[in-house]
Amino acid sequence: MIIKKFSIFRLAIPFSLPISHNLARRQKSDALLIIAESENGQKGYGEGTPRPYVTGEELDSCIAAASMLCQGLTGTKIENLKDLEALLDEKASSGTARANPSAFCAMELSLLDLWGRTCQKPLWRLFADTPARESFSYSAVIPMLKGPALDHLLDAIRGLEMYTVKVKVSGLRTGVEYVRRIRNTLGSRANIRVDANGAFSAEQSLEFLEKANPFGISAFEQPVPKDDLYGMKKVTELGSVPVLADESVCTSMDLKYLVENRICSGFNIRLSKCKGFRNSLRFWRYAEQHGFICQMGCHVGETAVLAAAGRHFATICERITFMEGSFSRFVLVHDLSREGVTFGRGGRATSMHRPGLGIDIDESALARWGELVAEVM
């Protein structure tokens, strides 16, 4: 396989409903898509979702970084996976990649997808001979909604019989009331965990857990601001449920520090914030080795590209406590793939076995919702 060119797109797909949490409110996707093309016309796709409140990345600077990361790769001949990984490792060590994990994620995925399609293997088969598991159960995620919008979403969740849910909260009193309402609506069968996106202090977090205790919370994600590691450790030690780090864990250095100091109970791994597929696998393996739990997460607005990548990731990882993603059919007015990468009743889905990511991009959808901003040849 010889790499011919990269095409970089800015994506702006409207949401079917506004999505909000403590750190952001969104009405459309903010993402970049990279298409890697080989000399024989085969294409591979990669997506990155920069979030300034998570990794400090802005979309414009991330697009510029993506262009820089693709420089020097065209004309390269890839004869095996070892060649490709060596090329990716060299790029991953650059300051551009370290400062722009979402850009690197998009570039890496495009080449892994391209290689998988070239050698006719699903992406997960590049890293494992057999699947660790072939079926999954996705969680529903409930953003901060009011009135009919919340009623409609809860009705949809009950209709799909999804009984594992994550609830976004931002206030102490309002958050407890929100959890109470959701528990009363979904019933005792539901597994409810909470994500504060750093909304609370350690003291508020502990008070929240005490007041919400009657409603049976299973985990507390990012209760304190990302840099308040002392506060997170306090909630972990004194709280009543496992504490998951999200915004606080973006780099390998973050991960090792939190593990070595027992700051939390587990981690939310998101491919884009964790600098791609292979680095996320390293995150999972390190956490697993040290007895920490992991959640497969996603950014709101991800298309089928990252949704499929997450499915391949989960196929390799035997133990993932909670799994999120594949929401595009429910969140975006239109996805980029011809086929839906989503879940069915009960949040159930299966592993993917077609070459590469296993999806076909709808070029008309890309033309409508994407803007070609750069080509590297």
C-alpha positions as a Markdown table, in Angstrom:
| # | Residue | x | y | z |
|---|---|---|---|---|
| 1 | Met | 0.0 | 0.0 | 0.0 |
| 2 | Ile | 1.3 | 3.4 | -1.0 |
| 3 | Ile | -0.2 | 6.5 | 0.6 |
| 4 | Lys | -1.3 | 8.9 | -2.1 |
| 5 | Lys | -3.1 | 11.8 | -0.3 |
| 6 | Phe | -5.1 | 13.0 | 2.7 |
| 7 | Ser | -8.2 | 15.1 | 2.5 |
| 8 | Ile | -9.2 | 17.0 | 5.6 |
| 9 | Phe | -12.9 | 18.1 | 6.2 |
| 10 | Arg | -14.5 | 20.2 | 8.8 |
| 11 | Leu | -17.8 | 18.7 | 9.9 |
| 12 | Ala | -20.9 | 20.7 | 11.1 |
| 13 | Ile | -23.9 | 18.4 | 11.4 |
| 14 | Pro | -26.9 | 19.8 | 13.4 |
| 15 | Phe | -28.2 | 18.0 | 16.4 |
| 16 | Ser | -31.8 | 16.9 | 16.6 |
| 17 | Leu | -31.9 | 18.5 | 20.1 |
| 18 | Pro | -29.6 | 20.8 | 22.0 |
| 19 | Ile | -27.2 | 19.0 | 24.3 |
| 20 | Ser | -25.9 | 20.6 | 27.4 |
| 21 | His | -23.8 | 19.8 | 30.5 |
| 22 | Asn | -21.8 | 21.8 | 33.0 |
| 23 | Leu | -19.0 | 22.6 | 30.6 |
| 24 | Ala | -20.7 | 23.2 | 27.3 |
| 25 | Arg | -24.0 | 23.5 | 25.3 |
| 26 | Arg | -24.0 | 22.3 | 21.8 |
| 27 | Gln | -26.4 | 22.4 | 18.8 |
| 28 | Lys | -24.1 | 20.8 | 16.2 |
| 29 | Ser | -21.1 | 18.5 | 15.8 |
| 30 | Asp | -17.7 | 20.1 | 15.9 |
| 31 | Ala | -15.4 | 17.6 | 14.3 |
| 32 | Leu | -12.8 | 16.9 | 11.7 |
| 33 | Leu | -12.7 | 14.0 | 9.2 |
| 34 | Ile | -9.6 | 12.8 | 7.5 |
| 35 | Ile | -9.7 | 10.6 | 4.4 |
| 36 | Ala | -6.5 | 8.7 | 3.6 |
| 37 | Glu | -6.3 | 7.4 | 0.1 |
| 38 | Ser | -3.9 | 4.9 | -1.4 |
| 39 | Glu | -2.6 | 4.8 | -5.0 |
| 40 | Asn | -5.1 | 2.2 | -6.0 |
| 41 | Gly | -8.0 | 4.5 | -4.9 |
| 42 | Gln | -8.9 | 2.7 | -1.6 |
| 43 | Lys | -10.0 | 5.1 | 1.1 |
| 44 | Gly | -9.8 | 5.1 | 4.9 |
| 45 | Tyr | -11.6 | 7.4 | 7.3 |
| 46 | Gly | -10.7 | 8.9 | 10.6 |
| 47 | Glu | -12.6 | 11.4 | 12.9 |
| 48 | Gly | -11.5 | 13.6 | 15.7 |
| 49 | Thr | -13.7 | 15.6 | 18.1 |
| 50 | Pro | -11.7 | 18.4 | 19.7 |
| 51 | Arg | -13.1 | 19.8 | 22.9 |
| 52 | Pro | -11.4 | 22.8 | 24.5 |
| 53 | Tyr | -12.7 | 22.0 | 28.0 |
| 54 | Val | -11.2 | 18.5 | 27.8 |
| 55 | Thr | -7.9 | 18.7 | 26.0 |
| 56 | Gly | -7.6 | 22.4 | 25.2 |
| 57 | Glu | -8.1 | 21.9 | 21.5 |
| 58 | Glu | -10.0 | 24.3 | 19.3 |
| 59 | Leu | -11.4 | 23.0 | 16.0 |
| 60 | Asp | -9.5 | 25.4 | 13.8 |
| 61 | Ser | -6.1 | 24.7 | 15.4 |
| 62 | Cys | -6.9 | 21.0 | 15.4 |
| 63 | Ile | -7.5 | 21.1 | 11.6 |
| 64 | Ala | -4.2 | 22.9 | 11.1 |
| 65 | Ala | -2.4 | 20.3 | 13.3 |
| 66 | Ala | -4.0 | 17.5 | 11.3 |
| 67 | Ser | -2.6 | 19.0 | 8.1 |
| 68 | Met | 0.9 | 19.1 | 9.7 |
| 69 | Leu | 0.6 | 15.5 | 10.9 |
| 70 | Cys | -0.2 | 14.3 | 7.4 |
| 71 | Gln | 2.8 | 16.1 | 5.9 |
| 72 | Gly | 5.6 | 13.8 | 4.9 |
| 73 | Leu | 3.4 | 10.7 | 4.8 |
| 74 | Thr | 2.3 | 10.7 | 1.1 |
| 75 | Gly | 4.3 | 8.4 | -1.1 |
| 76 | Thr | 5.2 | 6.2 | 1.9 |
| 77 | Lys | 5.0 | 2.5 | 1.1 |
| 78 | Ile | 3.4 | 0.3 | 3.8 |
| 79 | Glu | 4.1 | -3.4 | 3.5 |
| 80 | Asn | 2.8 | -4.6 | 6.9 |
| 81 | Leu | 1.3 | -3.5 | 10.1 |
| 82 | Lys | 4.7 | -3.1 | 11.7 |
| 83 | Asp | 5.6 | -0.5 | 9.1 |
| 84 | Leu | 2.4 | 1.4 | 9.7 |
| 85 | Glu | 2.8 | 1.4 | 13.5 |
| 86 | Ala | 6.4 | 2.6 | 13.2 |
| 87 | Leu | 5.2 | 5.5 | 11.0 |
| 88 | Leu | 2.4 | 6.3 | 13.5 |
| 89 | Asp | 4.7 | 6.1 | 16.5 |
| 90 | Glu | 7.0 | 8.6 | 14.9 |
| 91 | Lys | 4.2 | 11.0 | 14.4 |
| 92 | Ala | 2.8 | 10.4 | 17.9 |
| 93 | Ser | 6.0 | 11.5 | 19.5 |
| 94 | Ser | 5.8 | 14.9 | 17.9 |
| 95 | Gly | 4.8 | 18.0 | 19.8 |
| 96 | Thr | 2.0 | 18.6 | 17.4 |
| 97 | Ala | 0.4 | 15.2 | 18.2 |
| 98 | Arg | 0.9 | 15.6 | 21.9 |
| 99 | Ala | -0.8 | 19.0 | 21.8 |
| 100 | Asn | -3.6 | 17.9 | 19.4 |
| 101 | Pro | -4.7 | 14.3 | 20.4 |
| 102 | Ser | -8.0 | 14.6 | 18.4 |
| 103 | Ala | -6.0 | 15.5 | 15.2 |
| 104 | Phe | -3.7 | 12.5 | 15.8 |
| 105 | Cys | -6.7 | 10.3 | 16.4 |
| 106 | Ala | -8.3 | 11.2 | 13.1 |
| 107 | Met | -5.1 | 10.7 | 11.2 |
| 108 | Glu | -4.3 | 7.4 | 12.9 |
| 109 | Leu | -7.8 | 6.0 | 12.3 |
| 110 | Ser | -7.8 | 7.0 | 8.7 |
| 111 | Leu | -4.6 | 4.9 | 8.1 |
| 112 | Leu | -5.8 | 2.0 | 10.3 |
| 113 | Asp | -9.0 | 1.9 | 8.3 |
| 114 | Leu | -7.2 | 2.1 | 5.0 |
| 115 | Trp | -4.8 | -0.7 | 6.0 |
| 116 | Gly | -7.7 | -2.9 | 7.3 |
| 117 | Arg | -9.5 | -2.4 | 4.0 |
| 118 | Thr | -6.3 | -3.1 | 2.0 |
| 119 | Cys | -5.6 | -6.4 | 3.8 |
| 120 | Gln | -9.3 | -7.3 | 4.1 |
| 121 | Lys | -9.4 | -7.4 | 7.9 |
| 122 | Pro | -11.7 | -5.7 | 10.4 |
| 123 | Leu | -9.8 | -3.1 | 12.4 |
| 124 | Trp | -9.9 | -5.1 | 15.6 |
| 125 | Arg | -8.2 | -8.1 | 13.8 |
| 126 | Leu | -5.1 | -5.9 | 13.4 |
| 127 | Phe | -4.6 | -6.2 | 17.1 |
| 128 | Ala | -6.2 | -9.5 | 18.2 |
| 129 | Asp | -6.7 | -12.9 | 16.6 |
| 130 | Thr | -10.0 | -13.5 | 18.2 |
| 131 | Pro | -12.6 | -11.1 | 19.7 |
| 132 | Ala | -12.5 | -10.8 | 23.5 |
| 133 | Arg | -16.3 | -10.4 | 23.2 |
| 134 | Glu | -18.8 | -10.1 | 20.4 |
| 135 | Ser | -21.8 | -8.5 | 22.0 |
| 136 | Phe | -22.1 | -5.3 | 24.0 |
| 137 | Ser | -24.7 | -3.3 | 26.0 |
| 138 | Tyr | -24.6 | 0.4 | 25.5 |
| 139 | Ser | -25.7 | 3.0 | 28.1 |
| 140 | Ala | -28.2 | 5.7 | 27.5 |
| 141 | Val | -27.0 | 9.2 | 28.3 |
| 142 | Ile | -29.4 | 11.8 | 29.7 |
| 143 | Pro | -28.2 | 15.4 | 29.3 |
| 144 | Met | -29.7 | 18.3 | 31.2 |
| 145 | Leu | -33.2 | 18.7 | 29.8 |
| 146 | Lys | -36.5 | 20.1 | 31.0 |
| 147 | Gly | -40.2 | 19.6 | 30.3 |
| 148 | Pro | -41.3 | 17.8 | 27.2 |
| 149 | Ala | -37.8 | 17.2 | 25.9 |
| 150 | Leu | -36.9 | 15.2 | 29.0 |
| 151 | Asp | -40.2 | 13.4 | 29.0 |
| 152 | His | -39.7 | 12.4 | 25.3 |
| 153 | Leu | -36.2 | 11.1 | 26.0 |
| 154 | Leu | -37.2 | 9.1 | 29.0 |
| 155 | Asp | -40.1 | 7.6 | 27.0 |
| 156 | Ala | -37.6 | 6.6 | 24.3 |
| 157 | Ile | -35.2 | 5.1 | 26.8 |
| 158 | Arg | -38.1 | 3.0 | 28.3 |
| 159 | Gly | -39.2 | 2.1 | 24.8 |
| 160 | Leu | -35.8 | 0.7 | 24.0 |
| 161 | Glu | -35.6 | -1.0 | 27.4 |
| 162 | Met | -32.3 | 0.6 | 28.2 |
| 163 | Tyr | -31.8 | 0.2 | 31.9 |
| 164 | Thr | -28.2 | 1.4 | 32.2 |
| 165 | Val | -28.1 | 5.2 | 32.0 |
| 166 | Lys | -25.7 | 8.1 | 32.7 |
| 167 | Val | -27.3 | 11.3 | 34.0 |
| 168 | Lys | -25.7 | 14.7 | 33.6 |
| 169 | Val | -26.0 | 17.1 | 36.6 |
| 170 | Ser | -24.6 | 20.5 | 37.5 |
| 171 | Gly | -26.2 | 21.7 | 40.7 |
| 172 | Leu | -26.5 | 20.1 | 44.1 |
| 173 | Arg | -30.2 | 20.5 | 44.8 |
| 174 | Thr | -31.3 | 20.4 | 41.1 |
| 175 | Gly | -29.0 | 17.4 | 40.5 |
| 176 | Val | -30.5 | 15.3 | 43.3 |
| 177 | Glu | -34.0 | 16.2 | 42.1 |
| 178 | Tyr | -33.1 | 15.3 | 38.6 |
| 179 | Val | -31.8 | 11.9 | 39.7 |
| 180 | Arg | -34.9 | 11.3 | 41.8 |
| 181 | Arg | -37.2 | 12.0 | 38.8 |
| 182 | Ile | -35.2 | 9.7 | 36.5 |
| 183 | Arg | -35.2 | 6.9 | 39.1 |
| 184 | Asn | -39.0 | 7.3 | 39.6 |
| 185 | Thr | -39.5 | 7.2 | 35.9 |
| 186 | Leu | -37.2 | 4.3 | 35.0 |
| 187 | Gly | -37.8 | 2.3 | 38.1 |
| 188 | Ser | -35.7 | 0.2 | 40.4 |
| 189 | Arg | -34.3 | -1.9 | 37.6 |
| 190 | Ala | -32.3 | 1.0 | 36.1 |
| 191 | Asn | -28.5 | 1.2 | 36.7 |
| 192 | Ile | -28.0 | 5.0 | 37.1 |
| 193 | Arg | -24.6 | 6.6 | 37.3 |
| 194 | Val | -24.0 | 10.4 | 37.4 |
| 195 | Asp | -21.6 | 12.7 | 35.5 |
| 196 | Ala | -21.0 | 16.2 | 37.0 |
| 197 | Asn | -18.4 | 17.3 | 34.4 |
| 198 | Gly | -16.5 | 19.0 | 37.2 |
| 199 | Ala | -19.4 | 20.9 | 38.6 |
| 200 | Phe | -18.8 | 20.3 | 42.3 |
| 201 | Ser | -16.2 | 20.8 | 45.0 |
| 202 | Ala | -15.2 | 17.7 | 47.0 |
| 203 | Glu | -17.5 | 18.7 | 49.8 |
| 204 | Gln | -20.4 | 19.3 | 47.5 |
| 205 | Ser | -19.8 | 16.0 | 45.8 |
| 206 | Leu | -19.9 | 14.1 | 49.1 |
| 207 | Glu | -23.1 | 16.0 | 50.1 |
| 208 | Phe | -24.6 | 15.1 | 46.7 |
| 209 | Leu | -23.8 | 11.4 | 47.2 |
| 210 | Glu | -25.4 | 11.5 | 50.6 |
| 211 | Lys | -28.6 | 13.2 | 49.4 |
| 212 | Ala | -28.8 | 11.0 | 46.3 |
| 213 | Asn | -28.1 | 7.8 | 48.1 |
| 214 | Pro | -31.8 | 6.8 | 48.3 |
| 215 | Phe | -31.9 | 6.7 | 44.5 |
| 216 | Gly | -29.1 | 4.2 | 44.1 |
| 217 | Ile | -26.2 | 5.7 | 42.1 |
| 218 | Ser | -23.7 | 3.2 | 40.8 |
| 219 | Ala | -20.8 | 5.5 | 39.9 |
| 220 | Phe | -19.8 | 9.2 | 40.0 |
| 221 | Glu | -18.0 | 10.6 | 36.9 |
| 222 | Gln | -15.7 | 13.6 | 37.1 |
| 223 | Pro | -17.3 | 15.1 | 40.2 |
| 224 | Val | -14.7 | 17.9 | 40.6 |
| 225 | Pro | -12.9 | 20.2 | 38.1 |
| 226 | Lys | -10.2 | 18.4 | 36.1 |
| 227 | Asp | -7.3 | 19.9 | 38.0 |
| 228 | Asp | -8.7 | 19.3 | 41.5 |
| 229 | Leu | -7.0 | 15.9 | 42.0 |
| 230 | Tyr | -6.9 | 16.3 | 45.7 |
| 231 | Gly | -10.6 | 16.8 | 45.7 |
| 232 | Met | -11.2 | 13.8 | 43.5 |
| 233 | Lys | -9.1 | 11.6 | 45.8 |
| 234 | Lys | -11.1 | 12.8 | 48.8 |
| 235 | Val | -14.4 | 11.9 | 47.0 |
| 236 | Thr | -12.9 | 8.5 | 46.1 |
| 237 | Glu | -11.8 | 7.8 | 49.7 |
| 238 | Leu | -14.9 | 9.1 | 51.4 |
| 239 | Gly | -17.7 | 8.6 | 48.9 |
| 240 | Ser | -20.0 | 5.7 | 48.7 |
| 241 | Val | -19.6 | 4.8 | 45.0 |
| 242 | Pro | -16.7 | 4.4 | 42.4 |
| 243 | Val | -15.3 | 7.6 | 41.1 |
| 244 | Leu | -14.5 | 7.8 | 37.3 |
| 245 | Ala | -12.0 | 10.3 | 36.0 |
| 246 | Asp | -12.8 | 11.8 | 32.6 |
| 247 | Glu | -11.5 | 15.3 | 31.9 |
| 248 | Ser | -8.8 | 14.6 | 34.4 |
| 249 | Val | -7.3 | 11.8 | 32.3 |
| 250 | Cys | -6.2 | 12.7 | 28.8 |
| 251 | Thr | -2.5 | 11.7 | 28.6 |
| 252 | Ser | -0.5 | 8.7 | 29.6 |
| 253 | Met | 1.2 | 10.9 | 32.3 |
| 254 | Asp | -2.3 | 11.8 | 33.7 |
| 255 | Leu | -3.2 | 8.1 | 33.7 |
| 256 | Lys | -0.1 | 6.9 | 35.5 |
| 257 | Tyr | -0.3 | 9.7 | 38.1 |
| 258 | Leu | -3.9 | 8.9 | 38.9 |
| 259 | Val | -3.2 | 5.2 | 39.2 |
| 260 | Glu | 0.0 | 5.6 | 41.3 |
| 261 | Asn | -1.8 | 7.9 | 43.7 |
| 262 | Arg | -5.1 | 6.1 | 43.8 |
| 263 | Ile | -6.9 | 9.3 | 42.9 |
| 264 | Cys | -10.0 | 7.6 | 41.4 |
| 265 | Ser | -11.6 | 4.2 | 40.9 |
| 266 | Gly | -11.6 | 4.1 | 37.1 |
| 267 | Phe | -11.4 | 6.0 | 33.9 |
| 268 | Asn | -13.6 | 7.2 | 31.0 |
| 269 | Ile | -11.6 | 6.3 | 27.8 |
| 270 | Arg | -12.6 | 8.3 | 24.8 |
| 271 | Leu | -10.6 | 7.6 | 21.6 |
| 272 | Ser | -10.4 | 11.3 | 20.5 |
| 273 | Lys | -9.2 | 12.8 | 23.8 |
| 274 | Cys | -6.8 | 9.8 | 24.5 |
| 275 | Lys | -4.9 | 10.3 | 21.3 |
| 276 | Gly | -6.3 | 7.6 | 19.2 |
| 277 | Phe | -7.1 | 3.9 | 19.0 |
| 278 | Arg | -3.7 | 2.4 | 20.0 |
| 279 | Asn | -3.1 | 4.7 | 22.8 |
| 280 | Ser | -6.6 | 4.1 | 24.2 |
| 281 | Leu | -5.7 | 0.4 | 24.1 |
| 282 | Arg | -2.6 | 1.1 | 26.2 |
| 283 | Phe | -4.8 | 3.1 | 28.6 |
| 284 | Trp | -7.2 | 0.2 | 29.0 |
| 285 | Arg | -4.5 | -2.4 | 29.5 |
| 286 | Tyr | -2.6 | -0.3 | 32.1 |
| 287 | Ala | -5.8 | 0.4 | 34.0 |
| 288 | Glu | -6.8 | -3.3 | 33.9 |
| 289 | Gln | -3.4 | -4.4 | 35.1 |
| 290 | His | -3.7 | -2.1 | 38.2 |
| 291 | Gly | -7.2 | -3.0 | 39.1 |
| 292 | Phe | -9.1 | 0.1 | 37.9 |
| 293 | Ile | -12.4 | -0.1 | 36.0 |
| 294 | Cys | -12.9 | 1.5 | 32.6 |
| 295 | Gln | -15.7 | 3.0 | 30.7 |
| 296 | Met | -15.8 | 3.3 | 26.9 |
| 297 | Gly | -16.9 | 6.8 | 26.4 |
| 298 | Cys | -17.6 | 9.1 | 23.5 |
| 299 | His | -18.0 | 12.8 | 22.7 |
| 300 | Val | -21.5 | 14.1 | 21.9 |
| 301 | Gly | -21.8 | 14.6 | 18.1 |
| 302 | Glu | -19.5 | 11.7 | 17.0 |
| 303 | Thr | -20.5 | 10.2 | 13.7 |
| 304 | Ala | -20.4 | 6.6 | 12.6 |
| 305 | Val | -16.7 | 6.8 | 12.1 |
| 306 | Leu | -15.8 | 7.1 | 15.8 |
| 307 | Ala | -18.8 | 5.0 | 16.7 |
| 308 | Ala | -17.4 | 2.1 | 14.6 |
| 309 | Ala | -13.9 | 2.7 | 16.0 |
| 310 | Gly | -15.4 | 2.4 | 19.5 |
| 311 | Arg | -17.1 | -0.9 | 18.6 |
| 312 | His | -13.8 | -2.3 | 17.4 |
| 313 | Phe | -12.0 | -1.1 | 20.5 |
| 314 | Ala | -14.6 | -2.8 | 22.7 |
| 315 | Thr | -14.3 | -6.0 | 20.7 |
| 316 | Ile | -10.6 | -6.2 | 21.9 |
| 317 | Cys | -11.2 | -5.3 | 25.5 |
| 318 | Glu | -12.7 | -8.1 | 27.6 |
| 319 | Arg | -13.8 | -6.0 | 30.6 |
| 320 | Ile | -15.5 | -2.6 | 30.1 |
| 321 | Thr | -17.8 | -1.7 | 33.0 |
| 322 | Phe | -19.9 | 0.9 | 31.1 |
| 323 | Met | -20.1 | 1.5 | 27.3 |
| 324 | Glu | -21.2 | 4.7 | 25.5 |
| 325 | Gly | -21.4 | 5.7 | 21.9 |
| 326 | Ser | -23.3 | 4.9 | 18.7 |
| 327 | Phe | -25.7 | 7.8 | 19.4 |
| 328 | Ser | -25.6 | 9.4 | 16.0 |
| 329 | Arg | -29.1 | 8.1 | 14.9 |
| 330 | Phe | -30.5 | 9.7 | 18.1 |
| 331 | Val | -28.5 | 12.9 | 18.2 |
| 332 | Leu | -27.5 | 14.0 | 14.6 |
| 333 | Val | -30.0 | 15.0 | 12.0 |
| 334 | His | -28.0 | 12.9 | 9.5 |
| 335 | Asp | -25.0 | 10.6 | 9.8 |
| 336 | Leu | -22.1 | 10.1 | 7.4 |
| 337 | Ser | -22.4 | 6.4 | 6.9 |
| 338 | Arg | -24.9 | 4.5 | 4.6 |
| 339 | Glu | -25.5 | 2.0 | 7.3 |
| 340 | Gly | -26.4 | 2.8 | 10.9 |
| 341 | Val | -23.8 | 2.1 | 13.5 |
| 342 | Thr | -26.1 | 2.1 | 16.5 |
| 343 | Phe | -27.6 | -0.2 | 19.1 |
| 344 | Gly | -30.9 | -2.0 | 19.3 |
| 345 | Arg | -33.3 | -2.8 | 22.1 |
| 346 | Gly | -31.7 | -3.0 | 25.5 |
| 347 | Gly | -28.7 | -1.1 | 24.1 |
| 348 | Arg | -27.4 | -4.3 | 22.5 |
| 349 | Ala | -25.0 | -4.4 | 19.6 |
| 350 | Thr | -22.5 | -6.8 | 18.1 |
| 351 | Ser | -18.9 | -6.7 | 16.9 |
| 352 | Met | -18.2 | -5.6 | 13.3 |
| 353 | His | -16.5 | -8.0 | 10.8 |
| 354 | Arg | -16.2 | -6.1 | 7.5 |
| 355 | Pro | -12.8 | -4.8 | 6.5 |
| 356 | Gly | -11.4 | -1.7 | 8.2 |
| 357 | Leu | -14.0 | 0.2 | 10.2 |
| 358 | Gly | -16.7 | -1.7 | 8.4 |
| 359 | Ile | -18.7 | 1.3 | 7.2 |
| 360 | Asp | -19.4 | 2.9 | 3.9 |
| 361 | Ile | -19.4 | 6.7 | 3.8 |
| 362 | Asp | -22.2 | 8.4 | 2.0 |
| 363 | Glu | -20.4 | 10.9 | -0.2 |
| 364 | Ser | -23.6 | 13.1 | -0.6 |
| 365 | Ala | -23.9 | 13.4 | 3.2 |
| 366 | Leu | -20.2 | 14.4 | 3.4 |
| 367 | Ala | -20.7 | 17.0 | 0.7 |
| 368 | Arg | -23.7 | 18.4 | 2.6 |
| 369 | Trp | -22.3 | 18.4 | 6.1 |
| 370 | Gly | -18.6 | 18.6 | 5.5 |
| 371 | Glu | -16.3 | 21.3 | 4.1 |
| 372 | Leu | -13.0 | 20.3 | 2.5 |
| 373 | Val | -10.4 | 22.6 | 4.1 |
| 374 | Ala | -7.1 | 21.0 | 3.2 |
| 375 | Glu | -5.4 | 18.4 | 1.0 |
| 376 | Val | -2.0 | 16.9 | 1.6 |
| 377 | Met | -0.5 | 15.2 | -1.5 |
